[in-house]
Structure formats: C-alpha cells, structure tokens
Amino acid sequence: MKRFRILTGIIMILTSLHLQAQDHMYSQFFNSPVYLNPALNGQFEGDLRMNLIYRNQWSSLPGGPTYVSGSIDYNMPSFGGGVGLIFTRGSEGTAYLNKTNISGIYSYSVGSQDYVLSFGLQAGVTNRSLDYGKLVFSDQIDPRLGIDPSLVSTAELPAYNNKFYFDSGLGINLVAGNFMLGGAAQHMNHPNESFTGDRAALPMRITAHASYIFDLNKYDNLYDDEKSYIIPSVVVYKQQNVQSISAGLQYKRRSVNAGLSYRSNGGDGPSAVVLTLIFDLFINREGGEKLRFGLSHDVPASKLTYGNTSGTTEGSIGYETTLPNRADPYRKFEGARRCYDFY
C-alpha cells in the first residue's frame, strides 16, 4: 500500500506539473509583489523592502512540489521606481527537478497626484537540474513487491542533468484613485530548457491583475493603518494553453487582513478555495518600519481531494524600513495612492 501511494503521488504530481505548464503561482500574490509583476518593484512607502514566501504544495504526497522566493528592492524617490533582486527556487517530484533563478529588476514611474504608471524590466539566469539517481525505471519494479531499490536499471541516461539559460520579463502597473491594474510577461525570450540538446522552449507566462480598494472609513480622520478596507482582486495567469483565474476579497482592519478567494485552473486543472490571514506584527510610522507575516491554505475544490493531498500551505514574511540619514526625503507623486495600499 505504501508503494502504491508513492506511485500514485508521482503520477498526480507529474500530471499536475504538465497541466500547470511549469511555472508555479503563489496564493499570497500580494505578499510576493515582485514575483507577480516586476513593475511593482520599488513601489512602497519606505526605502528598503524585503519579502520571503514559501509554498508547500500537496504536503502529504511523496515528492510534493515546494517553492520559495525571496526579494529585496530599493525605492528611489527621484523617479518613483527602484532597483531590486529576486531569488526563486522550486523543487518538484521525487527525482528533485530543481529550478533556481536569480534576476535583477529595474523600475521607473511617471504620474501625478492622481495616478502612478510604473514600468519594470527583469533579467537573470536560471539553472534547471534533475537527479537521475532518484528516478525509477520499469526494470526496477518487481511485479509482486513493487519498487526494488536493489535493482540497477540498464536505462541509458542523458549525458547532462543541468541546464543554464538567460531569462527575461517585463511589467506595467497603473494606480488611479482606488483602482489598480497591471500586467506582466515572463520568459519573453522563450529559453530552451532541454537537457538533451533538442529544442524545448519554455512558453511565455502572461499575468494580468486588478484590484479595487473600498475605504470603509472614508470620512474619518484616521491614519491609513487604522482604517478598515474591503479589497476585491482578480489575477489571471496564462501560459501556453493553460489558464488560471483567482478571484477573491480581502478584509483589512488595522493590523489584520483576512481573505477568501477561489482559484480555477480551467480545463482539467485542479481548483482550490484559498483562506488567508495577514498580520502586521510591527508598525513604526515615524521610522517607516513595518513587519508583516502571512499564512494561507489552499483547500482543493476539484480533481485532487483534501484527503489525498492535505492541501497546500504558504507562509510569508515581509519587512519595510526607511534608511537613516536619507539625503533626499522627497517622494515623487506625493498624495497619489500606490500599489502598497492594496495589500
């Protein structure tokens, strides 16, 4: 029975990875803003921002995918944008198909007190590797006992098990009043991921997102972090012939943010209901500091059952600060709402 569960888990993982067309998506997209859209780089209130997010997908399945992204971006007030770095690593399947990317990001903004339009460019290097020693072939499976680790396969393995390639992306984001609309394109150069030398182009990933913020204390003389908000959001991902749509609501009250959303992967892909809790653990308005912790859980709504997968869990942490002795405290587009107001 244990071997049967292992085989079942491997089949489910590989099938899902095929349906998802390689790229992973975070349920807490608002706590991984640079991963969502490079145009959100440098779009925050302080000078320096750091974000870390971890996703454990289908934790009860052997070899379940895990993903982690870390970013650091620096706000440059003179042009309302910034520079940044993002690190992303994913491990998928019992053979540990790993993908690691390190990219630099540059963003620039134009606007006024009524709107801010931001542009972002991203470029970096990705390494993709596979541990062939953890693969199981047909001549390593006993008809009665299942997988026999003592059997050595005679299968001919490819000469290479890792691949480096250049990867690029861009994004655009508009904030006008209480409305935000953005879009991004990743893998614009269609990099070749093949281990064998044959062409295996990574398809471009297109992302579109929109949010609106309802101020429930619009006429009250309160700080922004003391008000209550309702924030509906929609995020659409499309990569080759696979499309995912996430739609939901967040209720933000002072230092607590609770969200409920539904994600549909379209076609035969698994869908999920997502529950999210975000806590601002520390806020220092005078020092421009904020420490945020987020936790979310995906409950499968179709295809995969909760009993077989135990769902998917994400944890995130973010920190913002204002650097001391800043020579230029000026903030471009003063008075205009920015993207950080939406999460």
BALOBA-1460 file (C-alpha; in Angstrom, 3 decimals):
// residues 343
<rec num="1" residu="m" x="0.000" y="0.000" z="0.000"/>
<rec num="2" residu="k" x="2.869" y="2.386" z="0.786"/>
<rec num="3" residu="r" x="4.452" y="1.749" z="-2.627"/>
<rec num="4" residu="f" x="1.073" y="2.225" z="-4.282"/>
<rec num="5" residu="r" x="0.720" y="5.624" z="-2.593"/>
<rec num="6" residu="i" x="4.199" y="6.607" z="-3.752"/>
<rec num="7" residu="l" x="3.413" y="5.673" z="-7.347"/>
<rec num="8" residu="t" x="0.045" y="7.423" z="-7.159"/>
<rec num="9" residu="g" x="1.686" y="10.542" z="-5.764"/>
<rec num="10" residu="i" x="4.308" y="10.604" z="-8.516"/>
<rec num="11" residu="i" x="1.643" y="10.241" z="-11.222"/>
<rec num="12" residu="m" x="-0.510" y="13.003" z="-9.724"/>
<rec num="13" residu="i" x="2.441" y="15.365" z="-9.386"/>
<rec num="14" residu="l" x="3.714" y="14.803" z="-12.919"/>
<rec num="15" residu="t" x="0.206" y="15.180" z="-14.346"/>
<rec num="16" residu="s" x="-0.356" y="18.430" z="-12.478"/>
<rec num="17" residu="l" x="3.030" y="19.817" z="-13.488"/>
<rec num="18" residu="h" x="2.166" y="19.161" z="-17.103"/>
<rec num="19" residu="l" x="-1.159" y="20.940" z="-16.691"/>
<rec num="20" residu="q" x="0.447" y="23.913" z="-14.976"/>
<rec num="21" residu="a" x="2.961" y="24.382" z="-17.821"/>
<rec num="22" residu="q" x="5.937" y="24.591" z="-15.457"/>
<rec num="23" residu="d" x="5.521" y="27.910" z="-13.627"/>
<rec num="24" residu="h" x="4.135" y="27.996" z="-10.105"/>
<rec num="25" residu="m" x="1.873" y="30.685" z="-8.677"/>
<rec num="26" residu="y" x="1.569" y="31.958" z="-5.126"/>
<rec num="27" residu="s" x="-1.815" y="32.250" z="-3.443"/>
<rec num="28" residu="q" x="-0.430" y="35.212" z="-1.461"/>
<rec num="29" residu="f" x="0.415" y="37.117" z="-4.626"/>
<rec num="30" residu="f" x="0.190" y="40.414" z="-2.710"/>
<rec num="31" residu="n" x="2.993" y="39.230" z="-0.386"/>
<rec num="32" residu="s" x="5.269" y="38.400" z="-3.318"/>
<rec num="33" residu="p" x="4.694" y="41.573" z="-5.382"/>
<rec num="34" residu="v" x="7.960" y="41.447" z="-7.353"/>
<rec num="35" residu="y" x="7.264" y="37.850" z="-8.418"/>
<rec num="36" residu="l" x="3.781" y="38.876" z="-9.541"/>
<rec num="37" residu="n" x="4.913" y="41.872" z="-11.577"/>
<rec num="38" residu="p" x="8.373" y="43.492" z="-11.903"/>
<rec num="39" residu="a" x="6.631" y="46.876" z="-12.261"/>
<rec num="40" residu="l" x="5.775" y="46.645" z="-8.531"/>
<rec num="41" residu="n" x="9.486" y="46.821" z="-7.722"/>
<rec num="42" residu="g" x="10.239" y="49.924" z="-5.641"/>
<rec num="43" residu="q" x="6.543" y="50.736" z="-5.237"/>
<rec num="44" residu="f" x="6.248" y="51.022" z="-1.470"/>
<rec num="45" residu="e" x="6.302" y="53.636" z="1.243"/>
<rec num="46" residu="g" x="9.759" y="53.159" z="2.743"/>
<rec num="47" residu="d" x="13.265" y="52.957" z="1.301"/>
<rec num="48" residu="l" x="14.055" y="49.252" z="1.547"/>
<rec num="49" residu="r" x="11.750" y="46.228" z="1.340"/>
<rec num="50" residu="m" x="12.443" y="42.517" z="1.802"/>
<rec num="51" residu="n" x="9.965" y="39.707" z="1.100"/>
<rec num="52" residu="l" x="10.212" y="35.957" z="1.625"/>
<rec num="53" residu="i" x="7.498" y="33.436" z="0.732"/>
<rec num="54" residu="y" x="7.402" y="29.629" z="0.884"/>
<rec num="55" residu="r" x="4.839" y="27.298" z="-0.697"/>
<rec num="56" residu="n" x="4.438" y="23.624" z="0.263"/>
<rec num="57" residu="q" x="2.119" y="22.098" z="-2.325"/>
<rec num="58" residu="w" x="0.196" y="18.893" z="-1.515"/>
<rec num="59" residu="s" x="2.261" y="18.211" z="1.580"/>
<rec num="60" residu="s" x="1.048" y="14.631" z="2.158"/>
<rec num="61" residu="l" x="2.170" y="13.404" z="-1.280"/>
<rec num="62" residu="p" x="5.699" y="11.997" z="-1.655"/>
<rec num="63" residu="g" x="7.843" y="14.440" z="-3.590"/>
<rec num="64" residu="g" x="5.251" y="17.197" z="-3.386"/>
<rec num="65" residu="p" x="6.414" y="20.449" z="-5.028"/>
<rec num="66" residu="t" x="7.927" y="23.154" z="-2.829"/>
<rec num="67" residu="y" x="8.733" y="26.722" z="-3.863"/>
<rec num="68" residu="v" x="10.467" y="29.673" z="-2.247"/>
<rec num="69" residu="s" x="11.008" y="33.248" z="-3.421"/>
<rec num="70" residu="g" x="12.991" y="35.997" z="-1.761"/>
<rec num="71" residu="s" x="13.290" y="39.578" z="-2.985"/>
<rec num="72" residu="i" x="14.851" y="42.838" z="-1.940"/>
<rec num="73" residu="d" x="14.059" y="46.141" z="-3.618"/>
<rec num="74" residu="y" x="15.189" y="49.696" z="-3.065"/>
<rec num="75" residu="n" x="12.895" y="52.669" z="-3.580"/>
<rec num="76" residu="m" x="14.440" y="55.615" z="-5.456"/>
<rec num="77" residu="p" x="12.196" y="58.647" z="-4.807"/>
<rec num="78" residu="s" x="13.750" y="60.784" z="-7.563"/>
<rec num="79" residu="f" x="11.961" y="58.776" z="-10.227"/>
<rec num="80" residu="g" x="9.384" y="56.874" z="-8.179"/>
<rec num="81" residu="g" x="10.780" y="53.462" z="-9.107"/>
<rec num="82" residu="g" x="13.709" y="51.420" z="-7.914"/>
<rec num="83" residu="v" x="16.133" y="48.556" z="-8.318"/>
<rec num="84" residu="g" x="15.888" y="45.071" z="-6.885"/>
<rec num="85" residu="l" x="16.882" y="41.418" z="-6.841"/>
<rec num="86" residu="i" x="14.690" y="38.317" z="-6.746"/>
<rec num="87" residu="f" x="15.650" y="34.711" z="-5.998"/>
<rec num="88" residu="t" x="13.254" y="31.857" z="-6.786"/>
<rec num="89" residu="r" x="13.744" y="28.126" z="-6.307"/>
<rec num="90" residu="g" x="11.369" y="25.245" z="-6.981"/>
<rec num="91" residu="s" x="11.723" y="21.520" z="-6.251"/>
<rec num="92" residu="e" x="9.256" y="19.205" z="-7.966"/>
<rec num="93" residu="g" x="8.778" y="15.449" z="-7.745"/>
<rec num="94" residu="t" x="10.677" y="12.613" z="-6.072"/>
<rec num="95" residu="a" x="13.531" y="12.998" z="-8.572"/>
<rec num="96" residu="y" x="14.072" y="16.561" z="-7.344"/>
<rec num="97" residu="l" x="13.606" y="18.503" z="-10.533"/>
<rec num="98" residu="n" x="15.034" y="21.789" z="-9.312"/>
<rec num="99" residu="k" x="14.822" y="25.203" z="-10.905"/>
<rec num="100" residu="t" x="16.684" y="28.198" z="-9.486"/>
<rec num="101" residu="n" x="16.502" y="31.733" z="-10.826"/>
<rec num="102" residu="i" x="18.326" y="34.925" z="-9.825"/>
<rec num="103" residu="s" x="17.232" y="38.139" z="-11.542"/>
<rec num="104" residu="g" x="17.798" y="41.854" z="-11.314"/>
<rec num="105" residu="i" x="14.898" y="44.292" z="-11.673"/>
<rec num="106" residu="y" x="14.703" y="47.943" z="-12.676"/>
<rec num="107" residu="s" x="11.502" y="50.003" z="-12.489"/>
<rec num="108" residu="y" x="10.523" y="53.535" z="-13.422"/>
<rec num="109" residu="s" x="7.344" y="55.538" z="-12.826"/>
<rec num="110" residu="v" x="5.540" y="58.512" z="-14.287"/>
<rec num="111" residu="g" x="2.427" y="60.209" z="-12.959"/>
<rec num="112" residu="s" x="0.939" y="62.956" z="-10.841"/>
<rec num="113" residu="q" x="-1.072" y="63.310" z="-7.639"/>
<rec num="114" residu="d" x="-3.939" y="61.463" z="-9.340"/>
<rec num="115" residu="y" x="-2.198" y="58.427" z="-10.837"/>
<rec num="116" residu="v" x="1.086" y="56.487" z="-10.971"/>
<rec num="117" residu="l" x="2.118" y="54.448" z="-14.023"/>
<rec num="118" residu="s" x="5.063" y="52.104" z="-13.435"/>
<rec num="119" residu="f" x="7.231" y="50.064" z="-15.796"/>
<rec num="120" residu="g" x="9.531" y="47.202" z="-14.805"/>
<rec num="121" residu="l" x="12.282" y="45.209" z="-16.550"/>
<rec num="122" residu="q" x="13.633" y="41.888" z="-15.276"/>
<rec num="123" residu="a" x="16.639" y="39.865" z="-16.455"/>
<rec num="124" residu="g" x="18.541" y="36.975" z="-14.921"/>
<rec num="125" residu="v" x="19.901" y="33.440" z="-15.107"/>
<rec num="126" residu="t" x="18.056" y="30.180" z="-14.417"/>
<rec num="127" residu="n" x="19.518" y="26.770" z="-13.600"/>
<rec num="128" residu="r" x="17.411" y="23.660" z="-14.133"/>
<rec num="129" residu="s" x="18.669" y="20.312" z="-12.808"/>
<rec num="130" residu="l" x="17.434" y="16.746" z="-12.311"/>
<rec num="131" residu="d" x="18.801" y="13.991" z="-10.050"/>
<rec num="132" residu="y" x="18.681" y="10.936" z="-12.331"/>
<rec num="133" residu="g" x="19.731" y="8.724" z="-9.425"/>
<rec num="134" residu="k" x="16.285" y="9.148" z="-7.868"/>
<rec num="135" residu="l" x="14.344" y="8.135" z="-10.988"/>
<rec num="136" residu="v" x="12.647" y="4.718" z="-11.081"/>
<rec num="137" residu="f" x="12.524" y="2.753" z="-14.355"/>
<rec num="138" residu="s" x="10.443" y="-0.249" z="-15.373"/>
<rec num="139" residu="d" x="13.271" y="-2.764" z="-14.827"/>
<rec num="140" residu="q" x="13.476" y="-1.638" z="-11.168"/>
<rec num="141" residu="i" x="9.882" y="-2.659" z="-10.412"/>
<rec num="142" residu="d" x="9.148" y="-6.186" z="-9.192"/>
<rec num="143" residu="p" x="5.668" y="-7.448" z="-10.284"/>
<rec num="144" residu="r" x="4.958" y="-8.680" z="-6.756"/>
<rec num="145" residu="l" x="6.905" y="-6.378" z="-4.463"/>
<rec num="146" residu="g" x="6.768" y="-3.119" z="-6.394"/>
<rec num="147" residu="i" x="9.835" y="-0.835" z="-6.447"/>
<rec num="148" residu="d" x="13.029" y="-2.742" z="-5.577"/>
<rec num="149" residu="p" x="15.868" y="-0.314" z="-4.697"/>
<rec num="150" residu="s" x="18.462" y="-3.088" z="-5.046"/>
<rec num="151" residu="l" x="17.830" y="-3.389" z="-8.788"/>
<rec num="152" residu="v" x="20.082" y="-1.319" z="-11.048"/>
<rec num="153" residu="s" x="18.424" y="-0.019" z="-14.193"/>
<rec num="154" residu="t" x="20.018" y="-0.572" z="-17.587"/>
<rec num="155" residu="a" x="18.305" y="2.535" z="-18.990"/>
<rec num="156" residu="e" x="20.629" y="4.884" z="-20.840"/>
<rec num="157" residu="l" x="20.687" y="8.254" z="-19.103"/>
<rec num="158" residu="p" x="21.198" y="11.594" z="-20.869"/>
<rec num="159" residu="a" x="24.713" y="12.985" z="-20.784"/>
<rec num="160" residu="y" x="23.671" y="16.157" z="-18.921"/>
<rec num="161" residu="n" x="21.436" y="16.714" z="-15.930"/>
<rec num="162" residu="n" x="21.516" y="20.504" z="-15.634"/>
<rec num="163" residu="k" x="20.918" y="23.495" z="-17.839"/>
<rec num="164" residu="f" x="21.706" y="27.217" z="-17.519"/>
<rec num="165" residu="y" x="19.822" y="29.795" z="-19.542"/>
<rec num="166" residu="f" x="19.086" y="33.512" z="-19.704"/>
<rec num="167" residu="d" x="15.550" y="34.570" z="-18.793"/>
<rec num="168" residu="s" x="13.782" y="37.917" z="-19.108"/>
<rec num="169" residu="g" x="10.500" y="39.640" z="-18.334"/>
<rec num="170" residu="l" x="8.735" y="42.977" z="-18.124"/>
<rec num="171" residu="g" x="5.686" y="44.502" z="-16.485"/>
<rec num="172" residu="i" x="3.434" y="47.548" z="-16.308"/>
<rec num="173" residu="n" x="1.194" y="48.771" z="-13.495"/>
<rec num="174" residu="l" x="-1.294" y="51.629" z="-13.167"/>
<rec num="175" residu="v" x="-2.755" y="53.017" z="-9.952"/>
<rec num="176" residu="a" x="-5.501" y="55.612" z="-10.471"/>
<rec num="177" residu="g" x="-7.512" y="56.615" z="-7.441"/>
<rec num="178" residu="n" x="-8.733" y="53.461" z="-5.725"/>
<rec num="179" residu="f" x="-8.160" y="51.225" z="-8.748"/>
<rec num="180" residu="m" x="-5.057" y="49.246" z="-9.711"/>
<rec num="181" residu="l" x="-4.464" y="47.401" z="-12.987"/>
<rec num="182" residu="g" x="-1.271" y="45.638" z="-14.040"/>
<rec num="183" residu="g" x="0.204" y="43.098" z="-16.395"/>
<rec num="184" residu="a" x="3.476" y="41.221" z="-16.831"/>
<rec num="185" residu="a" x="5.165" y="38.875" z="-19.306"/>
<rec num="186" residu="q" x="7.825" y="36.372" z="-18.236"/>
<rec num="187" residu="h" x="10.153" y="34.156" z="-20.345"/>
<rec num="188" residu="m" x="9.931" y="36.632" z="-23.191"/>
<rec num="189" residu="n" x="12.994" y="35.107" z="-24.864"/>
<rec num="190" residu="h" x="11.459" y="31.563" z="-24.784"/>
<rec num="191" residu="p" x="14.564" y="29.947" z="-23.199"/>
<rec num="192" residu="n" x="15.498" y="26.378" z="-24.099"/>
<rec num="193" residu="e" x="15.144" y="24.076" z="-21.047"/>
<rec num="194" residu="s" x="16.214" y="20.839" z="-22.756"/>
<rec num="195" residu="f" x="18.817" y="18.561" z="-21.153"/>
<rec num="196" residu="t" x="19.424" y="16.649" z="-24.378"/>
<rec num="197" residu="g" x="20.152" y="19.421" z="-26.868"/>
<rec num="198" residu="d" x="16.750" y="19.200" z="-28.535"/>
<rec num="199" residu="r" x="14.636" y="22.351" z="-28.516"/>
<rec num="200" residu="a" x="12.284" y="22.555" z="-25.502"/>
<rec num="201" residu="a" x="11.225" y="26.197" z="-25.292"/>
<rec num="202" residu="l" x="9.718" y="27.487" z="-22.067"/>
<rec num="203" residu="p" x="6.437" y="29.162" z="-23.054"/>
<rec num="204" residu="m" x="5.820" y="32.777" z="-22.114"/>
<rec num="205" residu="r" x="3.761" y="33.391" z="-18.981"/>
<rec num="206" residu="i" x="1.284" y="36.268" z="-19.122"/>
<rec num="207" residu="t" x="-0.106" y="37.754" z="-15.907"/>
<rec num="208" residu="a" x="-2.914" y="40.310" z="-15.517"/>
<rec num="209" residu="h" x="-4.178" y="41.594" z="-12.182"/>
<rec num="210" residu="a" x="-6.733" y="44.138" z="-10.989"/>
<rec num="211" residu="s" x="-7.730" y="45.375" z="-7.526"/>
<rec num="212" residu="y" x="-10.059" y="47.958" z="-6.050"/>
<rec num="213" residu="i" x="-9.959" y="49.319" z="-2.511"/>
<rec num="214" residu="f" x="-13.140" y="50.348" z="-0.671"/>
<rec num="215" residu="d" x="-12.406" y="52.676" z="2.236"/>
<rec num="216" residu="l" x="-14.973" y="51.892" z="4.936"/>
<rec num="217" residu="n" x="-13.835" y="54.929" z="6.985"/>
<rec num="218" residu="k" x="-13.509" y="57.376" z="4.135"/>
<rec num="219" residu="y" x="-14.626" y="60.425" z="6.107"/>
<rec num="220" residu="d" x="-12.928" y="59.557" z="9.391"/>
<rec num="221" residu="n" x="-9.753" y="61.378" z="10.397"/>
<rec num="222" residu="l" x="-7.633" y="58.266" z="10.855"/>
<rec num="223" residu="y" x="-4.245" y="57.013" z="9.742"/>
<rec num="224" residu="d" x="-4.411" y="54.595" z="6.829"/>
<rec num="225" residu="d" x="-3.296" y="51.690" z="9.022"/>
<rec num="226" residu="e" x="-6.172" y="52.420" z="11.451"/>
<rec num="227" residu="k" x="-8.923" y="52.213" z="8.832"/>
<rec num="228" residu="s" x="-10.960" y="49.290" z="7.525"/>
<rec num="229" residu="y" x="-10.995" y="48.250" z="3.876"/>
<rec num="230" residu="i" x="-12.566" y="45.712" z="1.562"/>
<rec num="231" residu="i" x="-10.278" y="44.836" z="-1.337"/>
<rec num="232" residu="p" x="-11.577" y="42.682" z="-4.219"/>
<rec num="233" residu="s" x="-8.879" y="41.329" z="-6.546"/>
<rec num="234" residu="v" x="-8.642" y="39.274" z="-9.716"/>
<rec num="235" residu="v" x="-5.447" y="37.662" z="-11.030"/>
<rec num="236" residu="v" x="-5.251" y="35.838" z="-14.368"/>
<rec num="237" residu="y" x="-2.277" y="33.691" z="-15.385"/>
<rec num="238" residu="k" x="-1.876" y="32.235" z="-18.859"/>
<rec num="239" residu="q" x="0.981" y="30.068" z="-20.084"/>
<rec num="240" residu="q" x="0.650" y="28.372" z="-23.451"/>
<rec num="241" residu="n" x="-2.737" y="26.606" z="-23.349"/>
<rec num="242" residu="v" x="-3.108" y="26.658" z="-19.556"/>
<rec num="243" residu="q" x="-5.025" y="29.418" z="-17.775"/>
<rec num="244" residu="s" x="-5.619" y="30.111" z="-14.093"/>
<rec num="245" residu="i" x="-8.025" y="32.666" z="-12.641"/>
<rec num="246" residu="s" x="-8.015" y="33.706" z="-8.991"/>
<rec num="247" residu="a" x="-10.764" y="35.961" z="-7.639"/>
<rec num="248" residu="g" x="-11.466" y="36.945" z="-4.069"/>
<rec num="249" residu="l" x="-11.956" y="39.505" z="-1.307"/>
<rec num="250" residu="q" x="-9.744" y="40.746" z="1.489"/>
<rec num="251" residu="y" x="-10.994" y="42.474" z="4.615"/>
<rec num="252" residu="k" x="-8.302" y="44.711" z="6.084"/>
<rec num="253" residu="r" x="-8.787" y="46.071" z="9.587"/>
<rec num="254" residu="r" x="-5.830" y="47.841" z="11.174"/>
<rec num="255" residu="s" x="-3.093" y="45.212" z="11.599"/>
<rec num="256" residu="v" x="-5.125" y="42.195" z="10.462"/>
<rec num="257" residu="n" x="-6.048" y="41.169" z="6.933"/>
<rec num="258" residu="a" x="-8.356" y="38.197" z="6.250"/>
<rec num="259" residu="g" x="-9.038" y="36.919" z="2.746"/>
<rec num="260" residu="l" x="-11.121" y="34.363" z="0.896"/>
<rec num="261" residu="s" x="-10.635" y="33.543" z="-2.789"/>
<rec num="262" residu="y" x="-11.315" y="30.885" z="-5.382"/>
<rec num="263" residu="r" x="-8.769" y="29.761" z="-7.941"/>
<rec num="264" residu="s" x="-9.808" y="27.938" z="-11.095"/>
<rec num="265" residu="n" x="-7.122" y="26.385" z="-13.280"/>
<rec num="266" residu="g" x="-9.500" y="25.872" z="-16.194"/>
<rec num="267" residu="g" x="-9.906" y="22.731" z="-18.252"/>
<rec num="268" residu="d" x="-8.778" y="19.660" z="-16.332"/>
<rec num="269" residu="g" x="-6.613" y="21.521" z="-13.821"/>
<rec num="270" residu="p" x="-7.270" y="21.378" z="-10.070"/>
<rec num="271" residu="s" x="-9.153" y="24.262" z="-8.462"/>
<rec num="272" residu="a" x="-8.976" y="25.451" z="-4.864"/>
<rec num="273" residu="v" x="-10.553" y="27.662" z="-2.196"/>
<rec num="274" residu="v" x="-7.890" y="29.816" z="-0.513"/>
<rec num="275" residu="l" x="-8.042" y="31.118" z="3.067"/>
<rec num="276" residu="t" x="-5.552" y="33.847" z="4.023"/>
<rec num="277" residu="l" x="-4.575" y="35.652" z="7.222"/>
<rec num="278" residu="i" x="-2.073" y="38.529" z="7.232"/>
<rec num="279" residu="f" x="-0.732" y="40.181" z="10.399"/>
<rec num="280" residu="d" x="1.201" y="43.435" z="10.629"/>
<rec num="281" residu="l" x="3.295" y="42.451" z="13.637"/>
<rec num="282" residu="f" x="5.051" y="45.785" z="13.995"/>
<rec num="283" residu="i" x="4.365" y="49.248" z="12.605"/>
<rec num="284" residu="n" x="6.510" y="52.295" z="13.332"/>
<rec num="285" residu="r" x="5.117" y="55.223" z="11.370"/>
<rec num="286" residu="e" x="7.832" y="57.632" z="12.441"/>
<rec num="287" residu="g" x="10.631" y="55.265" z="11.420"/>
<rec num="288" residu="g" x="8.794" y="53.999" z="8.340"/>
<rec num="289" residu="e" x="9.055" y="50.404" z="9.554"/>
<rec num="290" residu="k" x="6.630" y="47.528" z="9.048"/>
<rec num="291" residu="l" x="6.938" y="43.796" z="9.749"/>
<rec num="292" residu="r" x="4.303" y="41.564" z="8.186"/>
<rec num="293" residu="f" x="3.554" y="37.832" z="8.463"/>
<rec num="294" residu="g" x="1.181" y="35.933" z="6.205"/>
<rec num="295" residu="l" x="-0.309" y="32.454" z="6.259"/>
<rec num="296" residu="s" x="-2.617" y="30.877" z="3.689"/>
<rec num="297" residu="h" x="-4.053" y="27.441" z="2.957"/>
<rec num="298" residu="d" x="-5.448" y="26.071" z="-0.299"/>
<rec num="299" residu="v" x="-8.300" y="23.576" z="0.010"/>
<rec num="300" residu="p" x="-8.730" y="21.515" z="-3.199"/>
<rec num="301" residu="a" x="-12.161" y="22.029" z="-4.721"/>
<rec num="302" residu="s" x="-11.923" y="19.556" z="-7.625"/>
<rec num="303" residu="k" x="-9.787" y="16.791" z="-9.161"/>
<rec num="304" residu="l" x="-7.415" y="16.380" z="-6.201"/>
<rec num="305" residu="t" x="-9.051" y="15.584" z="-2.851"/>
<rec num="306" residu="y" x="-8.067" y="17.030" z="0.507"/>
<rec num="307" residu="g" x="-7.703" y="13.541" z="1.984"/>
<rec num="308" residu="n" x="-5.044" y="12.602" z="-0.577"/>
<rec num="309" residu="t" x="-3.109" y="15.877" z="-0.648"/>
<rec num="310" residu="s" x="-3.689" y="17.682" z="2.708"/>
<rec num="311" residu="g" x="-3.992" y="20.859" z="0.660"/>
<rec num="312" residu="t" x="-1.291" y="23.481" z="0.136"/>
<rec num="313" residu="t" x="0.174" y="25.850" z="2.720"/>
<rec num="314" residu="e" x="2.054" y="29.112" z="2.231"/>
<rec num="315" residu="g" x="3.940" y="31.249" z="4.704"/>
<rec num="316" residu="s" x="5.376" y="34.701" z="4.048"/>
<rec num="317" residu="i" x="7.229" y="37.442" z="5.854"/>
<rec num="318" residu="g" x="7.929" y="40.986" z="4.721"/>
<rec num="319" residu="y" x="9.869" y="43.893" z="6.169"/>
<rec num="320" residu="e" x="9.978" y="47.550" z="5.132"/>
<rec num="321" residu="t" x="12.108" y="50.328" z="6.571"/>
<rec num="322" residu="t" x="13.321" y="53.858" z="5.971"/>
<rec num="323" residu="l" x="17.098" y="54.221" z="5.918"/>
<rec num="324" residu="p" x="18.692" y="56.763" z="8.299"/>
<rec num="325" residu="n" x="20.356" y="59.936" z="7.008"/>
<rec num="326" residu="r" x="18.496" y="59.859" z="3.745"/>
<rec num="327" residu="a" x="19.757" y="62.845" z="1.742"/>
<rec num="328" residu="d" x="16.528" y="63.279" z="-0.242"/>
<rec num="329" residu="p" x="13.299" y="62.676" z="1.712"/>
<rec num="330" residu="y" x="11.259" y="63.843" z="-1.267"/>
<rec num="331" residu="r" x="8.602" y="61.423" z="-2.519"/>
<rec num="332" residu="k" x="7.597" y="61.724" z="-6.148"/>
<rec num="333" residu="f" x="3.837" y="61.852" z="-6.886"/>
<rec num="334" residu="e" x="3.122" y="62.839" z="-3.277"/>
<rec num="335" residu="g" x="-0.528" y="62.274" z="-2.423"/>
<rec num="336" residu="a" x="-1.204" y="59.636" z="-5.085"/>
<rec num="337" residu="r" x="-2.228" y="56.171" z="-3.945"/>
<rec num="338" residu="r" x="0.425" y="53.499" z="-4.566"/>
<rec num="339" residu="c" x="0.235" y="49.750" z="-5.022"/>
<rec num="340" residu="y" x="1.189" y="49.031" z="-1.384"/>
<rec num="341" residu="d" x="-2.180" y="50.457" z="-0.312"/>
<rec num="342" residu="f" x="-3.900" y="47.428" z="-1.821"/>
<rec num="343" residu="y" x="-2.415" y="44.790" z="0.483"/>
